[in-house]
Amino acid sequence: MGLFRSIANAVLQPVGYSLIKNAKTQKTHRGNIYKYASALNRELYSKIGNRVKHGSFQNAAFVLEDNPNIGADYVAKALGEYEREIYPAILDGVARKPSGVINVGTSDGFYLIGLQKLLPNTPLIGYEVNDKPRETCAKLLNDWSNAVLKGAADSQSLTDDLEAYPDALVIMDIEGHETFLLGVPQTTLKDASFVIELHEQSVPGITERLVSYLTPTHQVEVVEQSGRNPYKHNELSEFDSSEKFLFLCEFRGSEQTWLVAKPKAA
């Protein structure tokens, strides 16, 4: 590092700065940026509220009004920008009028709640292994007459669900565990639509494996992450340029992709 840089960092680090970045300080800086982004999101909550303002899920209540848990992705969701890349695939799946919706990895229920608004009479099945977000999702669901929440999913549970709802819309985000889809018989999943967040860095080769598995029965596309334009949102007008972009940052790695699969029989 050199004596000068060592001395400079020793002076600067106590006040939150450093002359150079190493792996440890870079991680710290990212953590601080995330905390700042979360604080900005909380600041805007009082103006935007707990419902989606723009986009496909407009007016869906996605935050608990009496106990809001505001993170760094709140504004992106409220403005219809969160994971915007997959909205066309989701809306295409909705247009097919599926017999059911299966959301594997609901987290706090953003997609399940939004789809309940778009498909109010369609059975919904949500899977979430973590208790707290599953409880939040349960509180946010508007109608329990057509919805059920479960814990962990696996090949057998998804097979059972698809046997009950063969042409279901399946949305999956389970941090690398999407590999279990390979255990669902192709004859069972052939009529379903899939939108799957891929985790290639966690499971190298999973993209190629899933594409190969679904190609015989589906039209398959790998969708890449794209940029955002915060200047089109009046809700962000009072903030400076860096903060505008920070509101719509999803804090992902260098690359993010999704697999979209539409049944060939459709």
C-alpha positions in Angstrom: 0.0 0.0 0.0 2.8 2.4 0.8 3.6 4.4 3.9 1.8 7.6 2.7 -1.4 5.7 1.9 -1.3 3.8 5.1 -0.9 7.1 7.1 -3.6 8.8 5.0 -6.1 6.0 5.5 -5.4 6.0 9.3 -6.3 9.6 9.4 -9.3 9.5 7.0 -11.0 6.2 8.0 -12.3 7.4 11.5 -14.3 10.1 9.7 -15.7 7.7 7.1 -13.3 8.1 4.2 -10.3 6.3 2.7 -7.7 7.2 0.1 -8.0 3.8 -1.7 -10.5 1.0 -1.8 -9.7 -2.5 -0.9 -12.2 -5.4 -0.7 -13.1 -4.7 3.0 -13.6 -1.0 2.6 -15.5 -1.4 -0.7 -17.9 -3.7 1.1 -18.3 -1.2 3.9 -18.9 1.7 1.4 -21.6 -0.4 -0.3 -23.2 -1.1 3.0 -23.2 2.6 3.9 -24.7 3.5 0.5 -27.5 0.9 1.1 -28.2 2.4 4.5 -28.4 5.8 3.0 -30.7 4.6 0.2 -33.0 3.0 2.8 -33.1 6.3 4.7 -34.0 8.2 1.6 -36.8 5.7 0.9 -38.2 6.1 4.4 -38.1 9.9 3.9 -40.3 9.6 0.8 -42.8 7.1 2.4 -44.8 9.9 4.0 -45.5 11.4 0.5 -46.0 8.2 -1.5 -47.7 5.9 1.0 -48.2 2.2 1.0 -49.6 1.7 -2.5 -48.1 1.3 -5.9 -48.4 4.6 -7.8 -47.5 3.6 -11.3 -47.2 0.5 -13.5 -48.9 -2.8 -13.7 -49.7 -3.2 -10.0 -51.0 0.3 -9.5 -53.0 0.9 -6.3 -51.9 -2.5 -4.8 -51.1 -2.1 -1.1 -47.6 -3.6 -0.8 -46.5 -2.1 2.5 -48.2 -2.5 5.9 -49.7 0.8 6.7 -49.7 0.4 10.4 -46.1 -1.1 10.6 -44.2 -0.2 7.4 -40.9 -1.9 6.8 -39.3 0.5 4.3 -36.1 -0.8 2.6 -34.0 0.4 -0.3 -36.4 -1.0 -2.9 -39.5 0.7 -1.6 -39.6 3.6 -4.1 -38.6 1.4 -7.0 -41.7 -0.8 -6.3 -44.0 2.1 -5.7 -43.0 3.8 -9.0 -43.4 0.6 -11.0 -39.6 0.3 -11.7 -38.7 -2.7 -9.6 -37.6 -5.6 -11.8 -39.2 -3.8 -14.7 -37.4 -6.1 -17.1 -39.8 -9.0 -16.4 -43.1 -7.1 -16.4 -43.8 -7.9 -20.1 -43.5 -11.6 -19.3 -45.7 -11.4 -16.3 -48.4 -9.5 -18.1 -48.2 -12.0 -21.0 -48.7 -14.8 -18.4 -51.7 -12.9 -17.0 -53.2 -12.4 -20.5 -53.2 -16.2 -20.9 -55.7 -16.3 -18.0 -53.8 -19.0 -16.1 -55.7 -21.5 -13.9 -53.4 -20.6 -11.0 -50.5 -18.5 -9.9 -47.5 -20.0 -8.2 -45.0 -17.6 -6.6 -41.9 -19.5 -5.3 -40.0 -17.1 -3.0 -42.7 -14.6 -2.2 -40.6 -12.6 0.3 -43.1 -9.9 1.6 -45.5 -10.6 -1.2 -45.0 -7.9 -3.8 -45.8 -10.1 -6.8 -48.4 -12.2 -5.1 -50.3 -9.1 -4.0 -50.0 -7.4 -7.4 -51.2 -10.5 -9.2 -54.1 -10.9 -6.8 -55.2 -7.5 -8.0 -54.8 -8.4 -11.7 -56.3 -11.9 -11.3 -58.8 -11.6 -8.4 -60.5 -14.9 -9.0 -57.4 -17.0 -9.7 -56.0 -19.4 -7.1 -52.7 -18.1 -5.7 -50.0 -20.3 -4.1 -47.1 -18.7 -2.4 -43.9 -20.2 -1.0 -41.6 -18.4 1.5 -39.2 -20.2 3.9 -38.6 -17.1 6.1 -41.2 -16.5 8.8 -41.2 -12.7 9.0 -41.7 -11.9 5.3 -44.3 -14.7 5.0 -46.2 -13.2 7.9 -46.1 -9.8 6.2 -47.3 -11.3 3.0 -50.2 -12.9 4.8 -51.3 -9.6 6.3 -51.1 -7.8 3.0 -53.2 -10.3 1.0 -56.5 -8.7 0.4 -58.5 -11.9 0.0 -57.8 -15.3 1.5 -60.6 -17.2 -0.3 -58.2 -18.0 -3.2 -54.8 -17.8 -1.6 -52.5 -20.2 0.4 -49.1 -19.6 1.8 -46.6 -22.3 2.4 -43.0 -22.7 3.6 -40.3 -24.3 1.5 -41.0 -25.6 -2.0 -39.3 -28.5 -3.8 -39.7 -30.5 -7.0 -42.5 -32.6 -5.6 -44.6 -29.7 -4.2 -44.2 -27.8 -7.5 -45.2 -31.0 -9.4 -48.3 -31.3 -7.3 -49.2 -27.7 -7.9 -48.8 -28.0 -11.6 -50.9 -31.1 -11.7 -53.6 -29.1 -10.1 -53.0 -26.0 -12.3 -51.3 -27.2 -15.5 -51.2 -23.8 -17.2 -50.2 -21.8 -14.1 -48.0 -18.7 -14.2 -44.9 -19.5 -12.1 -42.7 -16.7 -10.7 -39.6 -17.9 -8.9 -36.9 -16.2 -7.0 -35.2 -18.5 -4.5 -31.5 -17.5 -4.5 -30.0 -20.3 -6.5 -32.4 -23.1 -5.5 -34.2 -22.8 -8.8 -32.3 -26.0 -9.7 -35.2 -28.0 -8.2 -37.2 -27.2 -11.3 -35.1 -29.8 -13.1 -36.8 -32.4 -11.0 -40.3 -31.5 -12.2 -41.3 -33.8 -15.1 -41.4 -32.0 -18.5 -44.8 -33.5 -19.2 -46.1 -31.8 -16.0 -44.6 -28.3 -16.7 -45.2 -28.1 -20.5 -48.2 -25.9 -20.3 -47.1 -23.5 -17.6 -45.4 -20.0 -18.0 -42.2 -19.3 -16.1 -40.4 -16.2 -14.9 -37.3 -17.2 -13.0 -34.7 -15.0 -11.5 -31.4 -16.7 -12.2 -28.4 -16.8 -9.8 -25.6 -17.8 -12.1 -22.9 -16.6 -9.7 -24.2 -18.8 -6.9 -24.9 -21.8 -9.2 -22.6 -21.7 -12.2 -24.2 -23.3 -15.3 -27.8 -23.1 -14.0 -28.8 -20.8 -16.9 -27.7 -23.3 -19.5 -29.2 -26.2 -17.6 -32.6 -24.6 -17.3 -32.7 -23.3 -20.8 -31.8 -26.8 -22.1 -34.5 -28.4 -19.9 -37.3 -26.1 -20.9 -36.5 -25.6 -24.6 -38.3 -28.8 -25.8 -41.6 -27.5 -24.4 -41.2 -23.7 -24.2 -40.1 -20.6 -26.1 -37.2 -19.6 -23.8 -35.6 -16.2 -23.5 -32.9 -14.9 -21.0 -33.7 -11.3 -20.1 -30.9 -9.0 -18.9 -30.9 -6.2 -16.4 -31.3 -2.7 -17.9 -31.0 0.9 -16.8 -33.6 3.2 -15.3 -34.6 6.9 -16.0 -35.5 8.5 -12.6 -36.1 11.9 -14.3 -39.5 10.8 -15.6 -40.8 10.5 -12.0 -42.1 13.8 -10.5 -42.0 12.2 -7.1 -38.2 12.4 -7.2 -37.9 16.0 -8.5 -36.7 17.5 -5.2 -33.7 15.2 -4.9 -30.3 15.7 -6.5 -29.2 13.5 -9.5 -27.2 10.9 -7.5 -30.1 10.4 -5.1 -32.6 10.1 -8.0 -30.6 7.1 -9.4 -30.1 5.7 -5.9 -33.9 5.5 -5.4 -34.2 3.1 -8.4 -31.0 1.1 -7.7 -31.8 -2.5 -6.9 -28.3 -3.2 -5.4 -27.5 -6.2 -7.6 -24.2 -7.6 -8.8 -22.5 -6.8 -12.1 -25.1 -8.9 -14.0 -28.6 -10.0 -13.4 -30.7 -12.2 -15.7 -34.1 -13.8 -15.7 -35.3 -16.8 -17.6 -38.7 -16.3 -19.3 -40.4 -19.4 -20.7 -43.7 -19.4 -22.6 -45.2 -22.8 -23.5 -44.9 -23.6 -27.2 -48.5 -25.0 -27.2 -49.8 -21.5 -26.3 
